[in-house]
């Protein structure tokens, strides 16, 4: 069995006093090496490239900015093209329950649809175009149109 180490009160107090003195010496060293602590030593500048430096920028290279050149809002979009409707194929459809799934032609994604957003004559393997709408559990196909 290992021997337990015990100290008497004097030894414990002596170690505490040594730690206090050591800590005080470190604090005094930090104060001595801290520098002048003046405001000029604490100021940092950012140059034209966004780099932080301790030298002030050259006033000769300062550029004037016209307030009218600053755009506060987003520019208007011109020639907005209508997005192409999604194309796919009805992979599964249960007429009794009124729902099904459309597999997208452009990806491997499958989208849920309800009969209320599809024509009544829809059936499995029909090619369709559709729009997407966020549902409770993901994207749903809506505005479904059967294509030939």
N, C-alpha and C positions, 0 to 999 in steps of 0.2 A: 504494500500500500504506500501511496505517496505521502510524504511528510507535509503537513499543513504549515504554512508560514504565518507566524503571528508577530505583530509589532506591539511595542508598548506605546503609550500615549506620547512620550517624548519623541520617539522616532517618527511617528506619524506627523506630529506638529513640525518637526524639523524638515521633513519632505515637503509639506505644504508651504513653508517659508521659502525653501529653495525654488519651488515652482513660481511663487509670487515674484521673487527677485528676477528670475529668468524672464518672466513675462514683462516686467517693467523695463529690463534692459532692451528687449526686442522692440518695445514701444518707443523708447528713446532713440534707438537706431533708425526706425522708420521716420520719426520726426526730423532727425538730422539729415537724412537722405532725401527728404521730400522735395527739396528745392525751395525756391523763394515763396511759392504759393501765391504769386501775384496774378492778377486777372489776365495779363498778357500771356502767361504760360498756359492758361486754361482754355484760351480761345482757339477754335479750329475753323478752317475755311474750306469751302468746297470749290474746286476749280471747274472749268468749263466742261470737263469730261466726267464730272460727278465724283472725283476722287477727293478724299479728305486730306488736307495738308495743313501745315502750321504757318505757311507764308501767305500773306494777304494777296488777293488778286491784283493784277496790273490794271490801273484805271484807264490806261490808253487802249487796252483791248476790250473795254466794256462796250457792249452793243445796245443801242436804243431799240426798244420794241414799241411798235405802234399799237395802241389799244384796239384799234379797229381790225387788226389782223388776227386777233384772238377769237376763235370760234367757240361759243359757249354751248351750242346745241349740235346735234348730229346733222350732217348734211342730208338733204332730201335724196331719196333713191329715185333714179330715173330709169325708165325702160324696165319696169318690173315685169318679169316673165311669169306666167302662170305655171305653177309646178305641175309636172305631169302626174296624172293619177297613178296610183299603185296598181299593178297588174298581178293576177294570181289565178289559182285554180282551187275550186271547192274540193277539199280533201275529205271532209266528213260532214254529213248533214243528217240530223235526226228530225224528221218532219213531226213526229209525235211530241217531242219535247220542245221543238222550235228553236234549236240552236245548231251551230256547226263551226267548222274551222276552215280558214282559207290559208293556203300555203302561198307565200309571196314568190313571184317569178324571179325577182332580182336578188333574193337572199334565201336563207334557209328558215326564216322566221315563219311562224304560224300565228294567225290572228283569229280570235274568237269573234263570232257575229251572232246576232239574234235575228229571228225572222222578221221582226218589226222594222229592221233597217235593210231588208233585202226584198227583192220581188217575190211574189208568191210562187212563181214557176221555177224557182231555183232548185237545183238538184246536184248530186255529187258529180265531179269531173267537169262541171261547167267552168268555162273561162270567164273571169270577171274583172272589172276595175272597181276600185274602192278607195275611200278616204280612211284615215286613221284618226282615232279619238282616244284619249286616255280614259280608261275605265278603272274600276276598283282594284282589279288584279293585274293590270297591264294595258297594253294597247288593244283596242277593239276596232274591227272593220265596220264602217258605216257608209251610207250612200252607195250601196252595192248595185252595180249595173252589169247585166249579163252581156258578154260580147261573143261574137261568132268566130 
